[in-house]
Amino acid sequence: MTAVEQAIAEIKGLLAEFSPQLEGLKDYQRLNLQDDTQTEITASITVYERRMAALTTAKAALEALVADGHPTLPVREVSQAAYDDLKANAGTIESALLRFSSNVATGMTLDATGPEPK
């Protein structure tokens, strides 16, 4: 199972877990509760609905990725002329790359000696 498939399964599990909790919160909302309690219930419902919407969107995107063939990405077949053109350009790019080098330091050492007297 790929990481994407595991994520889909995890999201499905979370949605299944959150669904009855949200339903219970909505049941509470219909009761004759004190104003402060009603405010807390409404705030909780908002959090659950936002999270479930985000999870549903993520699940749809991951399922679209799987439907598109993830994790493989096929090698594209092109005409011989197009392949030769790509190969020729790869050679010039490789050649141009030889004209550059990295400016990363080759070594750096720090010496933490004690303070010097004045």
Protein Blocks (a to p, Z undefined) as FASTA:
>chain_A
ZZklmmmmmmmmmmmmmmmmmmmmmmmmmpccdfklmmmmmmmmmmmmmmmmmmmmmmmm
mmmmmmnopabdcdddddfklmmmmmmmmmmmmmmmmmpccfbdfbdcddddddddZZ
